[in-house]
Amino acid sequence: MQKFILLFVSLFSFLNVIAQNCNLNDEAKRHMLKAEGMRETMQTSDDMQLVANEYEQAAQAAPYCPDIYYNLGLCYEELGKKQPQLFDKAIACYQKYLQLNPTAENKSGVEDLIVKIEGKKEMAQRQQLQINKEERQKQEEVENEQILTKLIGDWIYPNSSPGNIDKWTITLTDNGVIKAYHSMLQPSFNSTDVFYGEMRNKKLYLKPQKEYGGEAIIELVDITRAGFYYVYPSGTSNQIIFIRK
């Protein structure tokens, strides 16, 4: 925090004198002095927004003074580190500074500064996209876990012929493996196939333990119904609704 304050003070050191040459009116001068007092007593970077607010009011009172916009540019550039959308304001303020003072001694340096801020903005956007992606992935993981919890148990096909049972049993082993059993129970024939699964996009994808037949996709419809699809080389079957046993 101390390093931040010292750096910020050094950035403003020469502007407080130059701004006096703008023939500021009383209102603009008051806001400039308030901003100066605030920056001298800042404790955190969040306090800089208060400083920026004073410079904004000074700019409204004296829109002809370029140095006010330079000060604002410094504020928004620093604030942009936490709020990247403010980099655009920083750039606009520096451009306004050059527009009002086209022969500024530091013109070349300010132009370079604008390009650097554009780079900061691009990097911040990339970082935010990565953060958003990670947050979406975490949210998806939570939703998948919630749906899996609701899918665990026995599911029966309600329209089986009398004496026949078509049942899915979905389990979660102690080591976190999703294991499902598809049982066909008939008076003259019984069979059970084992599947291993994973949750993706709020659906349970099941692959058979043996390399035959097709895969299965299970989608929770509501707490008592689940839709089952079978995936074969020739295509995907229609949804078959199973009900919780």
N, C-alpha and C positions, 0 to 999 in steps of 0.2 A: 504494500500500500504506500509506503514512504517513497519507494522508487517511482511509483506512478505519479505521485504529487509533485515530486521534484522535476520529473520530465515534463509534466503539463505546465508547470510554472515557467520552465525555461522556454517552452514554445511560445508563451505569451509575453515574454520579457520585453521585447522591443516594440510590440504593437500598442501597448498602453500609452507610449509616448507619441507614436505616429498618429493614433486616433485623435489626439488633441489638435492636430492640424486640419481636421475636417470641419471646423467651425460648427461644432455640435450645438444644437439648441438645448435648452435646459432639461427637457424631458429625456432626450437621447443621452445627455451627459449623466443624468441620474441613474439610468439603467446601466450605462457602461461602468460607473463607479460601483454600483451594487454587484455587478458581475465580477469586477476585480476583487471586491471584498469577499465574495463567495469562494472564488478560486483560491484565495489565500488561506481559507479555513476549511477547505474540503477535507473530508475524512475518507471517502470511498469514491470509486468511479461513478457510482449512482448519483452522487451529488452534482455531477457535471450536467445532468439534465436541467437542474435549477439554474446553473450558469448559462446554459444555452437559451433557456426561457428569457433571461434578462437581455441577452444579446438580440433575441428575436424582437423584443419590444423596442430595443434601441434602433434596430433596423427599420421598424415601422415608423419611428419618430424621425429618423434621418436616413432614408433610403439611398441617399446620395453618397454616403460614406463607405468607401471600399473596405476599409480595415475592419469594420464591424462584420462584414461577410467573411473575411479571412478568419476572424476569431470564431465565427460560427462554424466554418469549415473544420477548424481544429477540434471543436467540441464534437461535431457529428462524426468526424473520423474516429475519434476515440470511442464514442458511444456505439459506433458500428461494430466494434469488436464483440459486443454482446447482442446487438440488434442490427444484423447485417443490412436490413432494409434502410438504415440511416446512412449507409455509404452513398446512396443516391443524393441525399441532402448535402452531404459533405462536398460531393463533386459539384452540385449546383451552386453552392456558396463560393467555392473557389473560382468557378467560371464567372459568377457575378462580380467577384473581386477583380478579375482581369478585365471584365467588360467596363467597369467603372474606373479602372486604373490601367489602361493599355500599355503605359510606359513604365510600369512598376519595375524597380531594380531586380526584384526576385521573380520576374515573369517566367523565366525559363525553369526555375526551381518549382514554381507552382504548377506549371504545365506537366513537369515530370511527376509531381505529386499526384495529379489527377490520374495519370496513367497507372501509377502504383495502386491507387485506391480501386481502380477498375479491376486490377489483379486481385486485390483483397476481396472485392465483392464476388468475383468469379469463384475464388477458392471457398469463400463462405457458403456460396450456393451449393457447391459440390459437397461440402461437409454436411450441410443441412439435408441434402438428398440422401446421404448415407445414414444420417441419424433417423430420418423418416423411414427409410427402408428397414433399419434395425428395429424401430418401434413397431412397425407393421408386422414384422416377423415374430416379435415377442407377443403381440396381441393375437396373432394367428395361432401361436403355440398354446396360449391360454384357452382360446376358443376351441381348439382341437381337443385339448384335455377335457374340457367340460362336456363336449359332445361324446367323447369316448366313454366317459363315466356313465352317461345315459345309455350308451349302446351295450355296455357289458350286461350279460344275462342271456336268457333264452328267448328266441323269437320263433313263432309258429306261423306257417302258411295256413290261413283260415279256410281256404277253399279246397283242401285236399279231399279225396274220395274217402268214404267211410272205411275205417280200418287202416288208413294210410296217414303217416305223419311226416311232414317236411319241416325240419327244425334246424335252426342255426343257434349255436351256443358261442358267445363271444366272451373271451377271458383275457385277463392281463396277468402275466406271471409275476413272481416276486422280483425278477430282474428286469421288469419293464417290457417284456416281449408280448405283443398282441398275438393271441392264438385263437383261432376260430375252428369250430367243428360243424360240418354240414352233414346232418343225419337224414337218411331216407329210410323210414321204417314201414314195411309192408308185411302183410300176413305171410308171404312166401319168400321175402327177401329183405335183408337189412344191409345198409352200407353207411360208412362214416368216412368222410374226407377231411383231412386236416389242412388248414390254411394259416399262413403267417401274414400279418398285416402292418400297415402304417397309416397314420392320419395325415392327410394332405387336403388343404382347401375345404375343410369342414366335412370331409368324406373319409370313410375307411376303405382303403384299397387292400384287397386280399389276394395273395398268390398261393396256389396249391402246393402242398409239400411234395407231391408227386408230379412229374412232368406230363400231365395229361389233362384233358378237359380245358376249361377256361378259367379266367380270373373272375373275381367278383368285386363289385363296388357297392358299398352300403351308405345310404344317406338317411339321416334321421329326419323324419317328417314331423313328428311330435313325440311326446313322452311315451305314447302307447303304440306308435306305428313307425316302421322303418321301410324305406324303399330299397330293394335289392336289384342290381343289374348284373347280368352275366356277360362277360366279354370273351368272344370267340374270335378266331382268325377271320371269320367272315363278317364280323361286326358285333355290335352291342345289342343285347336283348331289350325288350320293353321293361319298364319298371314293374317289379312284383312287390306288392305290399305284404309285409309280415307284421304280425301283431305280437306284443310282448305277452309272454306266457304268464 
